[in-house]
Amino acid sequence: MGTVTTFDPVTEHERTRAALAAAVPRLVALLRAVPDQDAGSGVPKWTVGDVGAHLASVYLAYTSLVSPDDAVEWDDVLPPGEGTFVERITAMNDRSVALFGREERAKVPDFLAERGETFLRVTEGLAPDTPVPAPWYGEVPFTLATVTGLMLSETLVHGLDIARGARLPWHIGDDEARLVLGQSMPTMMAAALDPVKARGVRIAFDLAVKGGPRLAVVVDDGAVTVTRDAPPRAYDCRIVAAPATFLLVSFRRTPIWKAVVGGRMRAGGRKPWLATRLGRLVAGP
């Protein structure tokens, strides 16, 4: 069954805050070094400048959730209608790029530095389980720990998108990836489950990230539960992955076949062939 590990949510949250505080200046320096804002990026439909604009909107959005002085009228921003998870996030992403016009994009690095500092300052001392509603994700309950992990993931993954387009160096460390996976992945996997594809499906995945975290992902007829450090149980499929690799596979920045061939991800258990189902059951924009 494997060893069940435990973690201290307060300590891990503080480590995530520290990782975000270190990543923001790296991102700001990266954006200032970009030679061509119109170059393609790691997101096929976006330029490097588009990715920077999206990040500025993300920082604005998450800061608005925790800072009364930066409140946003979400009815004016959210796409109309309920829609699926992918439809809502795709619409929000499209709107996020348009919020910062071409002339405003020159100020994006300064904006990111200021918003990042504001987010960390306003949330300092708050408990990681403090509720933080995120309207664009629907009714999924979010906490400050989840939002902080998402801020870090957006910074790291989109930093890579910018670096790939600008041909500049960018590193995502395993320790940073572990924090993202532990803090935000349980909530986001539950939010992003495709209920249509998951209808009638019953699979229990043991997701073991090297060095932690360890997640029990149980899909049960259109619903999913994701449990951190779950008690031992029988699983259909066990996935073992290097932290940064799993982060990039999850965000579809690295193809799963490449991770497997490179020895950074492998599947086992009674039905190892089910590993590829996880990526199809959990939707992505």
Secondary structure, 3 states (H helix, E strand, C coil): CCCCCCCCHHHHHHHHHHHHHHHHHHHHHHHHHCCCCCCECCCCCCEHHHHHHHHHHHHHHHHHHHCHHHCCCHHHCCCCCCCCHHHHHHHHHHHHHHCCCCCHHHHHHHHHHHHHHHHHHHHCCCCCCCECCCHHHCCCCCEHHHHHHHHHHHHHHHHHHHHHHHCCCCCCCHHHHHHHHHHCHHHHHHHHECCCCCCCCEEEEEEEECCCCEEEEEEECCEEEEEECCCCCCCCEEEEECHHHHHHHHCCCCCHHHHHHCCCEEEECCCHHHHHHHHHHECCC
